[in-house]
Amino acid sequence: MLKNKKIGFIGAGSMAEAMIAGIVNAKKLPKDHIYVSNKSNVERLRELETGYGIKGVKREELPMKELDIIVLAMKPKDAQIALDSIRNELQPHQLIISVLAGITTSFMEHHLKYGQQVLRVMPNTSSMISESATAIAPGTFTEKSQITIAKELLTCIGKVFEIKEEQMDIFTGIAGSGPAYFYYLMEHMERAGKEGGLDTETTREIMAQTILGAAKMIMEADETPATLRENVTSPNGTTAAGLAALAKHGGGKAITQAIKQASNRSHEISSQLEEKLLPKAQ
């Protein structure tokens, strides 16, 4: 369904590049069906054009009538201006995808014509290597066929999960911010390895492989995380000692609180953006 579609990116930052790289590498679309634009950084457009063989154009040169999908990939603070600028150029069949943090489907619908099909997307930074955990939440008028096309598109950067709009904040707490939690854990593992006599490079390879293996066990084994943990924990053994230390120092509680705080902050950001931007259009 995606093969003959044309897609245009408004914004040429790292997320736009990650998606473009994924689409090109997966050969989901002809390269000349992919357009990327920004306000004024021509050098950046040439960089993407040369690197991926797609078309880099100024915002006003985007062939809006020809596009099937328009991806909003600018800074969230510029969302209202971008939506207002394309409002009268859009057709009902066109799908607007936002990868902007804090911008809800209702916000997009407010700034576009009644009935416009929109989709909110939340990727994470692993999209750069096509391993993102990406959430999508469809708007009020988005057709199932469009959701299917969007899923096919976004599988180019990883695995896709369709969730409800109100679940975006907790998804952000788990997956959007999640990579940072693991990097933070790895920082401390690296430090412990160094103190134990291992060199930094070796420690990094060891812990990366360990986390990769644990993740694959979760994805491939028909067992819960709790069961897998119990399977590797012998009474009075080394793992039991490590887990006891985690419990003593609040490791489990810290993880839970990190997710909750990130989720709360995601909700705050959305609320602040809507309070700041929506009144201007009323």
C-alpha positions in Angstrom: 0.0 0.0 0.0 2.9 2.3 0.7 4.8 1.6 -2.5 3.4 4.4 -4.7 2.9 7.0 -2.0 4.7 10.3 -1.9 5.9 11.7 1.5 7.1 15.2 2.5 8.9 16.2 5.6 8.5 19.7 7.1 11.6 20.0 9.2 15.0 18.4 8.4 16.4 17.6 11.9 17.6 14.3 13.3 14.2 12.6 13.5 13.4 13.5 9.9 16.8 12.0 8.9 16.2 8.9 11.0 12.9 8.3 9.2 14.3 9.0 5.8 17.3 6.7 6.4 14.9 3.9 7.5 12.6 4.3 4.5 15.5 4.5 2.0 17.3 1.5 3.5 14.1 -0.6 3.6 13.4 0.4 0.0 9.8 1.1 0.9 9.5 4.0 -1.5 11.3 5.3 -4.6 13.8 7.9 -3.5 12.3 10.5 -5.7 9.0 10.1 -3.8 10.6 11.5 -0.7 10.8 15.2 -0.1 12.4 17.1 2.8 12.1 20.8 3.5 13.0 23.4 6.1 12.7 27.2 6.4 16.1 28.4 5.3 19.0 25.9 5.9 19.8 25.0 2.3 23.1 23.4 3.3 21.2 20.9 5.5 18.8 20.1 2.6 21.8 19.4 0.3 23.4 17.2 2.9 20.2 15.0 3.1 19.7 15.1 -0.7 23.3 13.9 -1.3 23.3 11.4 1.5 20.0 9.6 0.7 19.2 10.5 -2.9 15.9 12.2 -1.9 14.7 15.6 -2.9 15.6 18.6 -0.6 13.5 21.6 -1.3 12.5 24.9 0.4 9.3 24.8 2.4 7.4 26.8 -0.2 8.6 24.4 -3.0 7.0 21.3 -1.4 4.6 19.8 -4.0 1.8 19.7 -1.4 -1.0 18.6 -3.8 1.1 15.6 -4.9 1.9 14.3 -1.3 0.0 11.5 0.3 1.7 11.9 3.7 3.1 15.1 5.4 5.4 14.6 8.4 5.7 17.4 10.8 9.3 17.3 12.1 10.1 20.8 13.2 10.5 22.1 16.8 7.2 21.8 18.8 7.1 25.5 19.4 6.8 26.0 15.6 3.9 23.6 15.3 1.1 26.2 15.1 2.8 28.2 12.4 3.5 25.1 10.4 -0.1 23.8 10.7 -1.6 27.2 9.9 0.6 27.5 6.8 -0.5 24.2 5.3 -4.1 24.3 6.4 -5.5 25.6 3.1 -3.2 23.5 0.9 -4.4 20.1 2.3 -6.9 17.7 0.8 -9.0 15.4 3.0 -7.3 12.2 1.8 -3.8 13.4 2.9 -2.4 12.1 6.2 -0.6 14.5 8.6 1.9 12.7 10.9 3.4 14.6 13.8 6.6 13.4 15.5 6.6 16.4 17.7 6.7 16.0 21.5 3.7 17.3 23.3 1.6 18.1 20.2 -1.7 16.2 20.5 -4.0 15.1 17.7 -6.7 17.5 19.1 -4.2 20.3 18.7 -3.5 19.4 15.1 -7.2 19.1 14.3 -7.9 22.5 15.9 -5.5 24.1 13.5 -6.5 22.2 10.4 -9.8 22.0 8.5 -12.6 19.8 9.9 -12.2 16.2 9.0 -8.4 16.2 8.3 -6.7 12.9 9.0 -3.9 13.2 11.6 -1.7 10.8 13.5 0.5 11.5 16.5 3.8 9.5 16.6 6.3 9.1 19.4 9.5 7.4 18.3 12.6 7.0 20.5 16.2 7.7 19.7 16.9 4.1 18.7 15.1 5.1 15.4 18.6 6.1 14.3 19.5 2.4 13.9 15.9 1.3 13.0 15.3 -0.2 16.4 12.8 2.4 17.8 9.8 1.5 19.9 7.3 3.8 18.2 3.8 4.6 19.4 1.0 5.9 17.2 -2.3 7.5 18.2 -4.8 8.2 15.4 -7.0 11.3 15.3 -10.7 11.5 15.2 -11.1 11.2 11.5 -8.1 9.0 10.6 -9.2 6.0 8.5 -8.0 2.5 9.2 -6.4 2.3 5.8 -4.2 5.3 6.6 -3.2 3.8 10.0 -2.1 0.7 8.1 0.0 2.8 5.7 1.5 4.7 8.6 2.4 1.5 10.4 4.1 0.2 7.3 6.1 3.4 7.0 7.1 3.5 10.6 8.3 -0.1 10.7 11.2 1.3 8.7 12.6 2.7 12.0 11.6 -0.1 14.4 8.5 -1.7 16.0 5.2 0.1 16.1 2.5 0.1 18.8 -0.9 1.6 18.3 -2.1 3.1 21.6 -4.7 5.7 22.7 -3.9 9.3 22.9 -4.2 9.4 26.7 -1.6 6.6 26.9 1.1 8.7 25.2 2.5 10.1 28.4 3.1 6.7 30.1 4.5 5.5 26.8 6.9 8.4 26.8 7.9 7.6 30.4 8.7 4.0 29.4 10.0 4.1 25.8 10.6 7.7 24.9 12.8 8.3 27.9 13.7 4.6 28.4 16.9 4.5 26.5 18.4 7.1 28.9 17.6 4.9 31.9 19.5 2.0 30.3 22.4 4.3 29.4 22.4 5.6 33.0 22.5 2.0 34.3 25.4 1.2 31.9 27.4 4.2 33.1 27.3 2.7 36.6 28.1 -0.8 35.3 31.0 0.7 33.3 32.3 2.4 36.5 32.0 -0.8 38.5 33.9 -2.7 35.8 36.7 -0.2 35.8 37.0 -0.4 39.6 37.1 -4.2 39.2 40.0 -4.1 36.8 38.3 -4.3 33.4 39.2 -1.8 30.7 36.4 0.5 29.5 36.0 -1.0 26.0 35.7 -4.5 27.2 33.2 -3.5 29.9 31.0 -1.7 27.3 30.9 -4.8 25.1 30.1 -7.1 28.0 27.2 -5.0 29.3 25.8 -4.2 25.9 25.7 -7.9 25.0 24.2 -8.7 28.4 21.4 -6.2 28.0 20.8 -7.3 24.4 20.6 -10.9 25.5 18.2 -10.1 28.3 16.0 -8.1 25.9 15.9 -11.0 23.4 14.9 -13.4 26.2 11.9 -11.1 27.0 10.9 -11.0 23.3 11.4 -14.6 22.5 10.6 -16.5 25.7 7.0 -17.1 26.8 7.8 -16.0 30.4 7.4 -12.9 32.5 10.3 -10.7 33.5 9.7 -11.8 37.1 10.0 -15.5 36.1 13.1 -14.9 34.1 14.7 -13.1 37.0 13.8 -15.9 39.3 15.3 -18.4 36.9 18.8 -16.8 37.1 18.6 -16.3 40.9 20.0 -19.1 42.9 19.5 -19.0 46.7 22.5 -17.3 48.4 24.2 -16.9 45.0 25.8 -13.9 43.3 22.6 -12.7 41.6 20.7 -12.9 44.9 23.3 -10.8 46.5 23.1 -8.2 43.7 19.3 -8.1 43.8 19.4 -7.7 47.6 21.6 -4.7 47.1 19.3 -3.2 44.6 16.3 -3.7 46.9 18.3 -2.2 49.9 19.2 0.9 47.9 15.8 1.4 46.3 16.6 0.2 42.8 13.1 -0.9 42.0 11.4 2.2 43.4 13.8 4.4 41.5 12.9 2.8 38.2 9.2 3.2 38.9 9.6 6.8 39.9 11.7 7.6 36.9 8.9 6.4 34.6 6.2 8.2 36.6 8.1 11.5 36.7 8.9 11.3 32.9 5.2 10.6 32.2 4.1 13.5 34.4 6.5 15.8 32.7 5.3 14.7 29.3 1.7 15.6 30.4 3.0 19.0 31.7 4.7 19.8 28.4 1.6 19.0 26.4 -0.5 21.1 28.7 1.9 24.0 28.6 2.2 24.0 24.8 -1.6 23.9 24.4 -2.1 26.7 26.9 0.6 28.8 25.1 -0.5 28.2 21.5 -4.2 27.4 21.4 -5.5 30.8 22.6 -3.7 32.6 19.8 -6.0 30.9 17.2 -9.2 31.6 19.2 
